[in-house]
Amino acid sequence: MIKELDDVVLSVDLPEKGMTKGDLGTVVLVHEGGVGYEVEFTALDGETLAVVTLSAHQVRPARHQEIAHVRDLVLA
């Protein structure tokens, strides 16, 4: 079960927010026992890029031995 402050991986593209599938975010709020999540996406310098409300099917938990990947933010 995903909890507050867990790292999650975006499962879909969110072009309106500049986020793409595979981006790493942090859960800041769990809605209705896991039906949805408020997820914060940050740049490497700590700047908040987006805080997005997502349904459970739009994210998955980060897994052991996955590695983060760096890319530039591109807004549509």
PATORMI-161778 format. One record per residue (C-alpha): residue number from 1; residue in three letters; y, z, x. Coordinates in Angstrom, 3 decimals. Example, Ala and Ser with C-alpha at 12.3 -4.5 7.8 and 13.67 -1.06 7.14 Angstrom:
BEGIN
{1 'ala' {-4.500 7.800 12.300}}
{2 'ser' {-1.060 7.140 13.670}}
END
This chain:
BEGIN
{1 'met' {0.000 0.000 0.000}}
{2 'ile' {3.476 -0.909 1.239}}
{3 'lys' {5.825 2.077 1.592}}
{4 'glu' {9.517 2.585 2.356}}
{5 'leu' {10.365 1.789 5.983}}
{6 'asp' {7.251 -0.371 6.428}}
{7 'asp' {7.706 -3.720 8.139}}
{8 'val' {6.806 -6.651 5.912}}
{9 'val' {6.494 -10.386 6.413}}
{10 'leu' {8.107 -12.842 4.031}}
{11 'ser' {5.490 -15.023 2.308}}
{12 'val' {7.933 -17.592 0.890}}
{13 'asp' {11.109 -19.378 1.966}}
{14 'leu' {14.429 -18.025 0.644}}
{15 'pro' {16.817 -20.829 1.636}}
{16 'glu' {19.736 -19.349 -0.310}}
{17 'lys' {19.531 -16.309 2.006}}
{18 'gly' {18.646 -18.253 5.165}}
{19 'met' {15.237 -16.568 5.301}}
{20 'thr' {12.001 -18.446 5.942}}
{21 'lys' {8.330 -17.680 5.492}}
{22 'gly' {7.212 -15.449 8.355}}
{23 'asp' {10.515 -13.571 8.767}}
{24 'leu' {10.147 -9.847 9.371}}
{25 'gly' {11.975 -7.318 7.195}}
{26 'thr' {11.946 -3.602 6.460}}
{27 'val' {11.286 -2.119 3.023}}
{28 'val' {14.206 0.104 2.015}}
{29 'leu' {13.100 0.770 -1.572}}
{30 'val' {9.831 0.438 -3.500}}
{31 'his' {10.167 -0.601 -7.157}}
{32 'glu' {7.733 0.648 -9.829}}
{33 'gly' {4.947 1.699 -7.492}}
{34 'gly' {4.824 -1.592 -5.608}}
{35 'val' {5.662 -4.203 -8.240}}
{36 'gly' {8.628 -5.170 -6.080}}
{37 'tyr' {10.587 -4.184 -3.008}}
{38 'glu' {14.114 -4.081 -1.685}}
{39 'val' {13.809 -5.576 1.801}}
{40 'glu' {16.403 -5.597 4.574}}
{41 'phe' {16.406 -8.410 7.123}}
{42 'thr' {18.307 -7.762 10.336}}
{43 'ala' {19.306 -9.670 13.451}}
{44 'leu' {18.082 -8.404 16.813}}
{45 'asp' {21.446 -6.699 17.393}}
{46 'gly' {20.930 -4.643 14.210}}
{47 'glu' {23.324 -6.593 11.990}}
{48 'thr' {22.095 -6.766 8.406}}
{49 'leu' {21.609 -10.419 7.452}}
{50 'ala' {20.334 -9.899 3.909}}
{51 'val' {19.048 -7.250 1.541}}
{52 'val' {16.842 -8.921 -1.031}}
{53 'thr' {14.846 -7.750 -4.052}}
{54 'leu' {11.398 -9.322 -3.816}}
{55 'ser' {8.261 -9.222 -5.917}}
{56 'ala' {4.998 -8.059 -4.386}}
{57 'his' {3.684 -11.624 -3.982}}
{58 'gln' {6.698 -12.602 -1.855}}
{59 'val' {5.871 -10.214 1.008}}
{60 'arg' {2.858 -8.857 2.821}}
{61 'pro' {2.431 -5.980 5.237}}
{62 'ala' {2.912 -6.724 8.930}}
{63 'arg' {-0.484 -6.644 10.624}}
{64 'his' {-1.729 -5.177 13.889}}
{65 'gln' {-1.420 -7.581 16.848}}
{66 'glu' {1.122 -9.889 15.184}}
{67 'ile' {4.111 -10.834 17.283}}
{68 'ala' {7.724 -11.329 16.188}}
{69 'his' {9.305 -14.737 16.804}}
{70 'val' {12.999 -15.420 17.391}}
{71 'arg' {14.996 -18.127 15.587}}
{72 'asp' {18.631 -18.758 14.674}}
{73 'leu' {19.749 -18.018 11.110}}
{74 'val' {20.483 -21.212 9.208}}
{75 'leu' {22.144 -20.953 5.811}}
{76 'ala' {21.526 -23.773 3.337}}
END
